[in-house]
Amino acid sequence: MNTSCVSWLKTTVINLNFLCWLCSAFVVAFGEFQMIHSRFASISTSFWPIYPANTLVVTGAIATGVCYLGFLGSLRENRCMLISFFILLFILMLVELAMAIIFLVFSRQIDTYIESDLRVSMEIYRGSSPDGNQTIKQDFDDVQHLFQCCGVNGLQDWGNDIPISCCTRDPCDVLVDSNWQEGCLVKLRDWFSWNYKCTGAGVVAMFILQFICLCVTIPLFCHFGRHGLGYK
């Protein structure tokens, strides 16, 4: 392999790893943004462990470190760093592929969990004292206000005890027709389904970029190995 080809390959690997690092950092920032601005975390207890925001932060943080290792190894022509990068990235890619499959499959089962979570949260809301379970109350009110809905399947779920968050007007009045009539189940289900699919698609995109980085790194590592480079 001539000098110009090696130089081009090294530059490509450095740029790709830097791009991968930037994308991973963006994923972490976006996940943090989702976690901070999530207004209804407490009512989605059935699938909180694989909530999209959590997954984005954890995956992005690990990918950031791995891509930086590849960037530094390519820049310094260090075979130890490159082989560590290769192994860690390969493991990370397998994990990301499994996570993408889980998200894409799990998005089809959201109906089963969303309805039960909403009903449980609604019963807690209705049975709580004015000062009790403020987190669930606030989250449920935020859901109704944000998605312009009321109850699980409709306004009738609340009976005669309709919360002010169902009101369509600001300031609210006492007219029955001033409340949202549609239930929150369909809207919240669609929102979670969209987020799960987008997260799965994002993980797949990261997987593709990392796969390209991996493929380009192999010939560079082999060149260093054939010429006894990379341990200085």
Wavefront OBJ file of the C-alpha trace (Angstrom):
o trace
v 0.000 0.000 0.000
v 1.604 3.308 -1.102
v 2.018 6.369 1.098
v -0.794 8.395 -0.473
v -3.259 5.528 -0.057
v -2.273 5.061 3.589
v -2.562 8.801 4.196
v -6.024 8.876 2.608
v -7.116 5.819 4.614
v -5.858 7.300 7.862
v -7.626 10.602 7.190
v -10.853 8.765 6.359
v -10.704 6.708 9.554
v -10.018 9.806 11.654
v -12.886 11.747 10.068
v -15.330 8.852 10.342
v -14.507 8.263 14.003
v -14.826 11.971 14.718
v -18.219 11.993 12.967
v -19.234 8.934 14.981
v -18.150 10.717 18.174
v -20.197 13.801 17.289
v -23.285 11.711 16.511
v -22.922 9.800 19.777
v -22.549 13.044 21.737
v -25.689 14.376 20.048
v -27.550 11.183 20.985
v -26.548 11.656 24.644
v -27.663 15.298 24.588
v -30.982 14.405 22.958
v -31.580 11.639 25.495
v -30.859 14.042 28.363
v -33.241 16.552 26.817
v -35.972 13.910 26.677
v -35.371 12.885 30.286
v -35.513 16.474 31.550
v -38.635 17.377 29.591
v -40.526 14.119 30.024
v -43.799 15.065 31.708
v -45.333 11.648 32.106
v -42.598 9.266 33.244
v -44.436 8.083 36.369
v -47.440 6.700 34.466
v -45.402 4.482 32.126
v -44.069 2.068 34.737
v -44.481 -1.122 32.661
v -41.729 -0.273 30.198
v -39.690 2.379 32.013
v -36.477 0.255 31.965
v -36.361 0.537 28.157
v -37.723 4.068 27.967
v -36.235 5.701 24.831
v -34.487 8.506 26.742
v -32.670 6.066 29.046
v -31.531 3.966 26.121
v -30.262 6.959 24.155
v -28.202 8.267 27.082
v -26.589 4.920 27.949
v -25.909 3.849 24.369
v -24.689 7.271 23.307
v -22.340 7.588 26.293
v -20.700 4.225 25.589
v -20.462 4.934 21.857
v -18.866 8.322 22.564
v -16.043 6.700 24.515
v -15.519 3.932 21.965
v -15.462 6.313 18.984
v -13.030 8.613 20.760
v -10.747 5.628 21.315
v -10.852 4.878 17.579
v -10.224 8.523 16.720
v -7.232 8.733 19.050
v -5.835 5.377 17.928
v -5.997 6.385 14.258
v -4.487 9.786 14.932
v -1.543 8.346 16.897
v -1.264 5.205 14.725
v -1.507 3.079 17.864
v -2.367 -0.575 17.202
v -3.261 -1.260 20.835
v -5.906 1.470 20.743
v -7.164 0.318 17.352
v -7.575 -3.318 18.373
v -9.326 -2.211 21.590
v -11.562 0.034 19.503
v -12.290 -2.819 17.101
v -13.307 -5.257 19.867
v -15.358 -2.758 21.871
v -17.116 -1.411 18.788
v -17.965 -4.907 17.590
v -19.541 -5.737 20.972
v -21.373 -2.403 21.020
v -22.747 -3.016 17.533
v -24.144 -6.388 18.587
v -25.819 -4.764 21.594
v -27.229 -1.950 19.440
v -28.605 -4.406 16.901
v -30.329 -6.362 19.672
v -31.715 -3.126 21.148
v -33.038 -1.979 17.776
v -34.856 -5.292 17.335
v -36.307 -5.012 20.862
v -37.561 -1.482 20.223
v -39.073 -2.280 16.840
v -40.794 -5.398 18.211
v -41.832 -3.806 21.504
v -43.470 -0.882 19.692
v -46.150 -3.319 18.516
v -47.015 -4.357 22.088
v -47.504 -0.886 23.526
v -51.321 -1.148 23.564
v -51.210 -3.862 26.228
v -49.168 -1.781 28.653
v -50.351 1.765 27.993
v -53.990 1.103 28.849
v -53.225 -0.742 32.089
v -50.748 1.959 33.186
v -53.216 4.743 32.430
v -56.028 3.045 34.336
v -53.841 2.348 37.370
v -52.564 5.935 37.385
v -56.097 7.265 36.992
v -57.353 5.223 39.956
v -54.461 6.478 42.078
v -55.268 10.017 40.961
v -58.942 9.697 41.897
v -58.317 7.943 45.221
v -55.577 10.253 46.454
v -55.930 13.052 48.949
v -55.336 16.626 47.721
v -51.728 16.464 48.888
v -51.031 12.823 47.975
v -49.285 11.344 44.906
v -48.439 14.730 43.457
v -46.088 13.219 40.856
v -48.735 11.002 39.279
v -51.304 13.775 39.437
v -48.975 16.251 37.769
v -47.945 13.760 35.083
v -51.534 12.770 34.329
v -52.584 16.423 34.152
v -49.659 17.132 31.829
v -50.690 14.256 29.546
v -54.272 15.534 29.312
v -53.163 19.101 28.734
v -50.362 18.286 26.278
v -52.306 15.778 24.154
v -55.650 17.601 24.524
v -57.433 14.530 25.823
v -59.378 13.449 28.888
v -59.423 10.115 30.750
v -58.338 6.815 29.261
v -60.981 6.235 26.600
v -62.878 9.497 26.974
v -64.377 12.145 29.232
v -66.830 9.642 30.740
v -63.986 7.847 32.549
v -63.889 10.645 35.131
v -67.623 10.577 35.852
v -68.582 13.723 37.747
v -65.078 14.375 39.059
v -63.439 15.908 35.982
v -60.030 17.521 36.617
v -59.302 20.997 35.360
v -56.606 19.639 33.023
v -59.413 18.314 30.771
v -60.649 21.823 30.111
v -60.257 23.231 26.601
v -60.322 26.869 27.696
v -57.961 29.060 29.669
v -59.220 30.187 32.105
v -61.509 27.192 32.485
v -65.268 27.445 32.941
v -67.899 24.993 34.176
v -69.495 24.129 30.837
v -69.493 20.394 30.043
v -68.681 20.967 26.394
v -65.549 22.908 27.369
v -63.698 19.668 28.189
v -61.766 17.459 25.796
v -63.931 14.551 24.720
v -61.288 12.178 23.301
v -59.409 9.755 25.548
v -55.632 9.780 26.072
v -55.058 6.098 25.282
v -54.826 6.423 21.502
v -52.776 9.630 21.550
v -50.312 8.439 24.187
v -49.986 5.054 22.485
v -49.186 6.718 19.158
v -46.644 9.000 20.854
v -44.821 6.099 22.515
v -44.973 4.031 19.341
v -43.437 6.879 17.322
v -40.679 7.388 19.917
v -39.837 3.690 20.037
v -39.646 3.444 16.260
v -37.515 6.595 16.007
v -35.175 5.343 18.727
v -34.881 1.988 16.976
v -34.188 3.717 13.661
v -31.591 5.956 15.319
v -29.809 2.968 16.806
v -29.785 1.289 13.389
v -28.300 4.458 11.829
v -25.556 4.479 14.474
v -24.959 0.798 13.782
v -24.452 1.483 10.059
v -22.037 4.363 10.711
v -20.073 2.279 13.203
v -19.971 -0.643 10.770
v -18.415 1.631 8.141
v -15.853 2.818 10.709
v -15.064 -0.787 11.535
v -14.594 -1.798 7.892
v -12.309 1.148 7.144
v -10.235 0.613 10.305
v -9.346 -3.015 9.429
v -7.053 -2.285 6.429
v -5.341 0.527 8.348
v -4.682 -1.796 11.273
v -3.371 -4.494 8.917
v -1.013 -1.979 7.308
v 0.398 -1.032 10.714
v 0.812 -4.719 11.539
v 2.652 -5.593 8.312
v 5.103 -2.740 8.763
v 5.616 -3.212 12.486
v 4.049 0.161 13.315
v 1.781 1.166 16.111
v 3.680 0.300 19.295
v 5.851 3.364 19.578
l 1 2 3 4 5 6 7 8 9 10 11 12 13 14 15 16 17 18 19 20 21 22 23 24 25 26 27 28 29 30 31 32 33 34 35 36 37 38 39 40 41 42 43 44 45 46 47 48 49 50 51 52 53 54 55 56 57 58 59 60 61 62 63 64 65 66 67 68 69 70 71 72 73 74 75 76 77 78 79 80 81 82 83 84 85 86 87 88 89 90 91 92 93 94 95 96 97 98 99 100 101 102 103 104 105 106 107 108 109 110 111 112 113 114 115 116 117 118 119 120 121 122 123 124 125 126 127 128 129 130 131 132 133 134 135 136 137 138 139 140 141 142 143 144 145 146 147 148 149 150 151 152 153 154 155 156 157 158 159 160 161 162 163 164 165 166 167 168 169 170 171 172 173 174 175 176 177 178 179 180 181 182 183 184 185 186 187 188 189 190 191 192 193 194 195 196 197 198 199 200 201 202 203 204 205 206 207 208 209 210 211 212 213 214 215 216 217 218 219 220 221 222 223 224 225 226 227 228 229 230 231 232
